[in-house]
Amino acid sequence: MESDSARKTLVCDRGCSSTPRPSATVQVPFTSPSETLKFPTPRIDLMYSRARPGIRGGNHDRRRTGAHRSGGSSLDASPRAPAAQRPRSAAAPLRSGPAAQRRCPIPSGPGIYGGSSSRATDARRLRGCHTGTDAHRGGSMEALLEAWDWGEPVVVEHHPSGLINRTFWVRSASSGRALGVLQELNTRIFKPVVHHDIAAVTEAVAAAGLQTPRLVPTRAGALWHDADDGSTWRQLTVVGDRTVHKLEDPEDARSAGGLIARFHDAVRDLDHTFRMVRPDVHDTARHMRALQAAVEAHPTHRLHADVAALAKELQAAWERWEGPTGLPERVIHGDLKISNVRFTGPTAVALIDLDTLARRTLDVELGDAMRSWCNPMSEDSLDARFDLELFSAAMQGYATGAGDRGPTDDEWASIVPTTERIAMELAARFAKDALEEAYFGWDERFGGRGEHNLVRARGQARLAERIAEQQPAAEAAVARARTMA
């Protein structure tokens, strides 16, 4: 959860304001009795309510609700705090040109949006406020929420942790209980047809008795909602009550490894043709060639000498690398960073962020997971290392979860060398962008995008070296884990 100071209030009465919310906090139920969610005391500013039957609009509506009706819904204001306790609304900046529209900050809690059962008395209009950072994104939250049947007034809370898709939690306004996850699909990376893949895989996972986020159909029965502004949205069910952002406990690694094995087993025999097919992101040879091309294309770049030296080291390591090839393809998750594993208490229960589902070889699935799970340092650190205790626990969990239907001998043998390969590959990608300065985000404390990416590249290169140094011990850990299957 983001800090209280990061939260913003949505106030769209006569304009939009990003006034910080009060610092007082309350404890409300989250997704299970074992966890509570701490967030600033909600000050109710807005309520959305579907129009009541028999009320058609006009002067009669304005006298009763204080607002014009628009279409089949209205924006109603809940009881408000005394004027002295309310922040003043400020007019939001307007976009220039014929498509000018008022912009609102992303809602983070106080806006209450009513389901079909809500009743309101003092309505106000949003007057063109939009939830997106640009006028073409997001559209009005009122219209967006109308695509699904929530059944009760809800609070919408933005979660900035989603790096690819904008993510919102939708909670009961009365209890704070999580009702669903609302996401805007990043259509620059994924196409809406990916939802057919998600539906097919989650059906198989659920049929195997595992928890999984499920797509919630819209009122029209669709898997996703296309908003009037061209954006694509979906609702997913809530799973788990805990997210691990940095793996430190071997028991978490063991539990997560077991869940991944059960996921792989659940989709092992799935007969589905994936409709969203992305290029193979783990084509290491292609990434090495791209790095060399970048070195040749940017001879005057301020970091050219540093990147060229690193590229030479990576190319030499790649030429020395050996590992199994020709492995069979399986249905894989495709992005098994530990934050994509949801826990309930101490137990890993579900995988989330399913847009990367694909048929790929098992070594890249587990190699990329172990690369990120077993490096206790961040990708911004030069002091990378490979934690054998976390690796051993994850392998033991995977072997136990896989049972008799686990990996082949070649697949088991591929895990350690491919973990090294993926680290080399990511180092090459970071090094390439250190010169091109076009793809990866960056932190200003590094002085520039190129400098930040060079640190990342060196860190991943160091990690690859550490894995290679510890390869005998890591392979012994895999052998021990296999005896537990």
N, C-alpha and C positions, 0 to 999 in steps of 0.2 A: 504494500500500500504506500502511496506517496505521503509525504509529510503534510501536516496541517498547513504549513506556509505555502505549499505548492498548490493548494486547492483554490479555486476561484468561484465566485458566486455568479450565477446567471440571473441578471435582472433585466427584463425586457418589458418595461411598462411604457415609458416614453423614450426609450433608447436602450442601450446595452452598456453594462458596467462590468468591470473585472475587479470589483471591490473584494479584498480578502475577507474570508469568512471569519466569524468569531473563533477564538482559540479554545473555548470551552469544549469538552468532549463528553460523549455518552457512550455506554457500552450497549450494543444491540446484538441480537442473535445473527450469526452468519449462516453457514450452510450446515452446521451440525451443532449439537449442544456442547461439543468439546471446544469450540472456538468462538470467540467474540471478535467483532470488528470495531476498531476504534476510529471514530471520525468526528469532526467538529459538529456541535449541536446544530441540527438543521433549522435554518430560519426559512419558513415556507414563503416563497415569493410568488410562485406561479402554479396553477393547476390546470391541466388539460382535461376536458370532459367531453365525451361524445354527446351530441345534441339529444335532448330528451324527446321521446315521441310526442307529436302533437304541437310542438313549438316550431314555428316556421320562420321566425325572423321578423324584421320590421320594428316599428316603434314599440310594440308590446314587449318584444325581446329586450330592447334597450332599457326599458323601464325596469324589467325584472332582473336583468343580469348585468347591466352596465356595459354591454358590448354588442357590436354587430355580429350576427351569425355569418359564417362564411362556409359555404358548402354544407357538409353534414356534421361539422364539429365546431367547438368554440374553445377559447382559452379562458379558463376561469381562475381567478385569484383566490387563494385560500385566505383564512383570517391572517391579518398581518400584524407585525409588532408595532408598538407605538411609534409615531413618527420620529421621536428623538432617538430611537434605537435602530432606525433603518438607515442604511447608506443612501446617499442621494444618487439617483440614476443620472448617468451622463450619456450624451449622444455619442453613438459609435461612429467611426469614420465611414464615409460613403465612398464606394468605388466610383471612379469617373467613367463617363461613356454611357451609351444607351443601356447597358446591362447593369447599371449601378444598383447595388443592393446593400442593405444594412448588414453588418457583420456582428456576430455575438461571440463571446468567448465560449469555449467548449463547456457544456454543463458538467458540474462536478458534484451535484448532490442536492441543492435546495429546490430545484425545479421539480414540481410534482405533476405527473401526467396521469390523467384519470382513465381507468378502464370503463367498461360498459356499466359497472355498478356505481360509479361515482356520481355525486350530486354536488352542485356548486351554486353559489348565489351572487358573488361579486366578481364578474368576469372582466378580463382585460384582454386586449389583443397583443400579439407579438410584433405586429407592424413590420413584417418582412425580415425579422431576425433570422439568421442562418447559423447552423452549428459548425460549418466548415471554416477552415482558415481562408478559403477563397469562396467567392460567390457561387462558383459552379459545383462546389463540393458540399455534401451533407444535406442541404435543404433544411426546411423547418423540422425540428424534432417532433412537433405535434403530428405533422403529416407522416413522418417516418414511423412513429409508434403505432399509428392507425393501421399499418399493414399487418399487425399481429393482434391477437386477442389476449390481452394481459389479464383481464378479469377483475382488476382492482387498480386504484391509483398507485403509481410507481414513481420511484426516484431514480434518476439517471446519473451515473457517476462515471466520469472518464478515467481510464487507466492508461497512463502514458507508457507503460512497460511494453506494449505491443510495438515492435520495431517495423513491421511490415504492414499489418492491417490495423486501422484505428479501432480501438476496443473500448466498449462501455459495459459496465455492470448495470443491470436493471434490477432494482430492489423494491420490495413492498414498502409503500410510504408509511404504513402503520407499524410494521414490525422490523423493517430493515432486512428481512429475509431475501436472499438472492433468488430472483425468479428466472433470470436468463442472462446470457451474454450476447450483446449486440455488437456486430462488427461490420465495418466498411471494408470490402475486399479491395486490395490494391491491384487494380486491373492493369497497371503497367507491368506487373509480374505474373499475375494469375488471371485466367479467364473464368467467367461464371460457370462454364461447363465443369469446372473442378468440383462443383457441388454434387454432380452425379457420381464422381469417384468417391467423395466423402460418404455419400449415402450408402453406396454399395459396400464399402469397407466397414463402416460402423455397424451396418446390419449384420455382417458376418461376425464382427467382434462381439456384439451384443448376444448373438445366437450362441456363442461359445461361453456365455455366462460372465463376460468381463464388463466392467463399467467403461463407458465411452461417451463423449459428448455427442449428442444427436442433433441434427438439423430440425428445427421446429418449423413446420409449414406455415406459410402466410395465410391470411383469411381466404385468399384465392386458391390455396392448396399448392402453392409453388414452393420450391426449395430455397429460393432467394427472392429478394425484392429489388426491382429496378426503380429507383427514385426518379422524379421528374427531371432532376438536374443531370441524369446520366450515371450517377453513382450506383453501386451495387452493394446491397446490405443483406445480412443473414442474422438469424437468431439461433443460438446453440444452447443446449441444456447445460446446467452447472454440474461439474463433477469435482469431488475432493474438497478439502478445506485447507490445504497447505501447499505452497510452492517453495522449492529449494532453488535459490539462485547461485549458490556456491556450495559444491559438494565437499563436506568435511567429515561426515560421520560414515564409517564403513558400513554400518547397518542400513543407512539410506541407499548406499551404492548397491548393497546386496539385494534389497527389496526392489529397487528400480531395475536391476538386471533381471530378476525373476519376472517382473511385469513385462519387460520387452520380449523375453522368450515366449511367454504365454500369448502376447500379441502376435508374434511371428507365427506361432502354431495355429492361432485362430484364423489367420488369413492364408495359410499355406496352400490350401486347395481352392482358393477363391477363383472362380471363372469369371473374370471381368476384364474387358478391354478399356484401359485408361483413356479418357478423353482429353485430359490435360497432360500433355507430354512436353517436358522441358528438356533442353540439351543436357547431356551428361556433365554435371558440374564437377565430377571427380575424374576428368580426363587429365591426368597429371602431365603426360607428355605435351598435350596442347597448352597447358598453363606454362610449362617451361619454355616452349617456343614463343609464347606471347611475351614472356619476360625478356627474352633475348631481343625480340623485335622492339620492345620499348626502350631497351638500352641503346640500340642502334638508332632509334628515332629521336632521342633526346640528348644529343652529345653536349649541349650547352646548359643543361639543367643544373641547378646549384648542388643537387645531390647525386649527380651522375657518377662520380668516382666511387662513392660509398655503395650505391646500388649495383654498379658494375662488378665491384669486388664480391658483394654478396651473391650476385647472380652466378658468378664463376664457382663459388663454393657450393651453391645449391645444385648446379648442373653436375658437378663432380659427385656429389652425394647421390643424385638421381641415377647416374651411370653405374654406381656401385650397388644400388638397391637390388634386392632379390626377393621375390615373393610369388606365391601361386597365382596362376592366371587361368582363364577359361572356366571360371566358377559359374554355377547355374544362377539364373536370376530368380529372385523371390519378390513377393510384395513386401515393401519396406516402408517405414515411416518417412525417412528422408531427412530429418532434422532433429536428432535425438539429444539436443542440449538438455541439461538436467532441468531447466526451468520449463521444459515441455512435458515433464512428468509430474502429474498431480498426485499428492498424497492425502490420505485421511489418517490423521494422527501419524504413527510411525510407518504406515504401510503405503507403498506405491499402488495406486488403484487405477490410473487411466493416463493415456497419452493424449495430449491436446495439440492444437495447431497442425491440422491434418492436410493443409494445402500441398504439402510436398510428397504425398503418397505416390509411389511409383513402383515399377519393377526394376530392381537393380540387384547387384550382387551383395551378399551379406557382409563381405569384408568392408565395404565402404560405409555401410550402416553402423557396424560395431566399431570400426576404426575411427570414424569421426566422433562417435560418442565417447570412446575411451580417451581420445586426444583432449577433448574439452573437460570431461569429468575428472581426469586424473592429474591435471595441472592445477595445483592449488593457487598459483599466481594468475593474475588477470592477463589478458592479451596485450595490455599496455605495459607489461613488465618485461625487462630483459632477463630477469632471474627465473626463467622457466625451469620447472622440474617435473619429473614423472613419478607420481606417488604409487608405489607398488602395493601398499596396503589397500588403497581404494580400488586399484585394478584387480587385485586378487578377490576382494569381496564382490565386485561386480561380476567377475567371471564365475564365481561360485553360485551367485544368484541366478545367472543366466543358465548355467548347466543344470541346476536343480529345476528351474522352471521349464526347460526344454524337454527333460526326460528322454524317453526313447526316440522321440522325433526331432532330435536336435541336429546341429550342423554335421556335415560330412567331415571326414578327416581333413580334406583339403581346406574346408572352410574354417575349421578350428586352427589349422596351421597358418591361415592368412591373417588372423586378427592382429598379432603383434607387428608384423612387417607393414601391414596396411595402416596401422596407427601412426607409424613413422612416416609413411608415404603421404598421408593426409596432412601432417604437420609441415612437411616439405612443400606440398602443394599450396597450402595457405600462405606460407612464407613467400612463395613466388607471386601469389596474387597481391599480397600487401606490397612487395617490392615493386611490382609493375605499377601499382597505383601511387607509389611514392614519386614516380616520375610523371605519370599522367595526371594525378591529382583530380580524379573525376568520379570515383565510384564510392569508396568507403567514407563514412562520416568521420569527423575528427574533433578533437578537444583543443580549444584555443591555448591551453597551458603548454602545449607542445610547440607553439609558435607557427605552425603551418600544417596543412594536410599532408604534405610530403614527409615532413619530419615525424609526424605521428605514425604514418604508415611504415616508415623505416624502422621505428622502434618495434612496431608489431611484427614486421618481417624478421627482424633479428631475434625477437622472442620466440617465434615459431621455429626458426632455424635452430635455435638453441634447444628447444623442446625435442625436435627431431634427433639431434645429437644425443640427448639424454636417453631417449627411447632406444636408440641403437646401442648405446653403452650398456643398457640394462636388459637387452633382448634375451640373453640366456635366462635371467631370473624371471622375466615376464613369461617366457614360454614354459618355464617350470611351473609357474602359477596356473597357467592354462591347463597343463597336464594334471595337476592336482585337482583342479575344478572338474575335469572330465570324469574323475573317479566318483564324483558325487551325483552324477546324472542317474 
